Amino acid sequence: MSVPSATPYEAKTRLGRITNFVDSRVSGSAMVKEFGRKVFPDHWSFMFGEVALYCFVILLMTGTFLTFFFDPSMAETHYDGSYVPLRGVEMSVAYESSLNISFDVRGGLFMRQVHHWSALLFVAAVSVHMLRVFFTGAFRKPRELNWVVGGVLLILSLAAGFTGYSLPDDLLSGNGLRIIDGVIKSVPVVGTYISFFLFGGEFPGTAIIGRLYMLHILLVPALILLMIAIHLFMVVIHKHTQFRGPGRTNNNVVGYPVGPVYAAKAGGFFFIVFGVIAIIAGFFTINPIWNYGPYDPSPVSAGTQPDWYIGWVDGALRLMPGFIGAFPLEWVIPFPWGDNTLSLNVLLPALGPAGLVFTLLFAWPWIEAWLTKDKRAHNLLDRPRNAPYRTAVGVAGITFYCVMWAAASSDLIATHFHVSLNDVTYWLRVLFFVGPILGFIIARRIALALQRKDREIVLHGVESGRIVRLPHGEYIEVHEPLDEYKRYRLVDFDSYKALPAQPDANGKVSRKEKRRAKLSRFFFEDRVAPVTPSELENAHHHESPAEVEAKADDSASIEQR
């Protein structure tokens, strides 16, 4: 006996029929159903990743528009456009096309500024998103590789910004390329050859703008898209992290599903980001290339700085002395084929701080797991105050960056505050070493103080502002107990202890383990333990606010009698 086949579904509308046709061939409904059930935590700090994604979408749209009109040629021409002060001036075709976009293409200047502001906000959003992940501990197992992907995205965002910043071939961007040329040439033995091949001859050459253009519109965006896809794939696989609270565990995610709530909120948020960038681009000029003029290797513009995300490298170069005491930092090394100059005063500041920062950034998930010997999976986030060692390291890194960032504007600091440029440089050199140490100590003490304050609030309640008089004449302030939700947030956290050196299987304590024990003692010896249930029970055995007020009322009634 044959079983009759089910009647195939027939949509009643044209859109439904088209959708059904596509779904029957690609099975898209299963993917949409699965992704539509994806839950996102509803916390404002998760929005920085969205801002970065939306800025990148805006960059792609505005960059496509600019690509239609920009000519990345370094061929020489004479300007004959709408900007009168530069008419007849010799310049590259790239700079001429940038001026034409700004003054002759309808909406060109606005699109240039939207593109530039989006680039700045993109790097800023990626940076703040990485800081949020770091300070809350979202990089821990099983998300170590996703943290590495985020670090690569940060580097690619810097590369995208710098390659785009250099394309107009104006005086400011040309000086930035001149610094890069000097850094490349400081590499021993092979530096001059790399510079020659990169620029297509002796700087500035004839090929660098075209090569940067290819990197900017093809290679770097493709790599960013790849990293974003890998990042989102890992987010779907690992699920979202979430802050601690009642009902939130390592095995669930509390929030809103993608459809329809989160999709509607995300769509609205995209247009908010786009609108804010459009308003900024319409009212605030950025990178006025017509004021700088075309690039010429002979002059150097004063009082100008690169974009903020590259400025810290420029600041490190400004801080580096040529001599340390009587020890020179530039040597001439003889080789059989000729002398070679080793310029440590350029090579060290250009590569040293960046190498240190990104090496620690990529390695930190494994460094922390090694220090704490914590191999568990973590889906719950930490409040920064509850991880004082990590917060202190993060603040030290931010201080390290900010000192170099300030050094990139040392000349403006000197002129605006009427102080000596040498004095500014000397003080910033001191802060380069002392600042991160002070930032570490201060941030750690503040985090520990906040933890102690949380303990006091949990055990004794919050100040109510009500003053009562006890029967024996003492005046006290009544404290109100916390509700269960707030109390849970203040007591639910991991407080790592200093772990002594552990012997291996052979009973031997290795040097590596001894170093780990010293670092563990340094980071975790001063700690504040969360309130235990027994401590909380003992605290509740004291007089409650109602009992205190009742005794005060009894005292007042006795006095009236």
DABEL-V811130 format. One record per residue. SS is DSSP state (alpha for helix, beta for strand, coil for the rest). Layout:
ss = <SS SS>
//
This chain:
ss = <coil coil coil coil coil coil coil coil coil coil coil coil coil alpha alpha alpha alpha alpha alpha alpha alpha alpha alpha alpha alpha alpha coil alpha alpha alpha alpha alpha alpha alpha alpha alpha coil coil beta beta coil coil coil alpha alpha alpha alpha alpha alpha alpha alpha alpha alpha alpha alpha alpha alpha alpha alpha alpha alpha alpha alpha alpha alpha alpha alpha coil coil coil coil coil coil coil coil beta beta beta coil coil coil coil coil alpha alpha alpha coil coil coil beta beta beta alpha alpha alpha alpha alpha alpha alpha alpha alpha alpha alpha coil coil coil coil alpha alpha alpha alpha alpha alpha alpha alpha alpha alpha alpha alpha alpha alpha alpha alpha alpha alpha alpha alpha alpha alpha alpha alpha alpha alpha alpha alpha alpha coil coil coil coil coil coil coil alpha alpha alpha alpha alpha alpha alpha alpha alpha alpha alpha alpha alpha alpha alpha alpha alpha alpha alpha alpha alpha alpha alpha coil coil coil beta alpha alpha alpha alpha alpha alpha alpha alpha alpha alpha alpha alpha alpha alpha alpha coil coil coil coil coil alpha alpha alpha alpha alpha alpha alpha alpha alpha coil coil coil coil coil coil coil coil alpha alpha alpha alpha alpha alpha alpha alpha alpha alpha alpha alpha alpha alpha alpha alpha alpha alpha alpha alpha alpha alpha alpha alpha alpha alpha alpha alpha alpha alpha alpha coil coil coil beta beta coil coil coil coil coil coil coil coil coil coil coil coil beta beta alpha alpha alpha alpha alpha alpha alpha alpha alpha alpha alpha alpha alpha alpha alpha alpha alpha alpha alpha alpha alpha alpha alpha alpha alpha alpha coil coil coil coil coil alpha alpha alpha alpha coil beta coil coil coil coil coil coil coil coil coil coil coil coil coil alpha alpha alpha alpha alpha alpha alpha alpha alpha alpha alpha alpha coil coil coil beta beta coil coil beta beta coil beta beta beta beta beta beta coil coil beta beta beta beta beta beta alpha alpha alpha alpha alpha alpha alpha alpha alpha alpha alpha alpha alpha alpha alpha alpha alpha alpha alpha alpha alpha alpha alpha alpha alpha alpha alpha alpha alpha coil coil coil coil coil coil coil beta beta coil coil alpha alpha alpha coil alpha alpha alpha alpha alpha alpha alpha alpha alpha alpha alpha alpha alpha alpha alpha alpha alpha alpha alpha alpha coil coil alpha alpha alpha alpha alpha alpha alpha alpha coil coil coil alpha alpha alpha alpha alpha alpha alpha alpha alpha alpha alpha alpha alpha alpha alpha alpha alpha alpha alpha alpha alpha alpha alpha alpha alpha alpha alpha alpha alpha alpha alpha alpha alpha alpha alpha alpha alpha alpha alpha alpha coil beta beta beta beta beta beta beta beta coil coil coil coil coil beta beta beta beta beta beta coil coil coil alpha alpha alpha alpha alpha alpha alpha alpha coil coil coil coil coil coil coil coil coil coil coil coil coil coil coil coil coil coil coil alpha alpha alpha alpha alpha alpha alpha alpha alpha alpha alpha alpha alpha alpha coil coil coil coil coil coil coil coil alpha alpha alpha alpha alpha alpha alpha alpha coil coil coil coil alpha alpha alpha alpha alpha alpha alpha alpha alpha alpha alpha alpha alpha alpha alpha alpha coil>
//
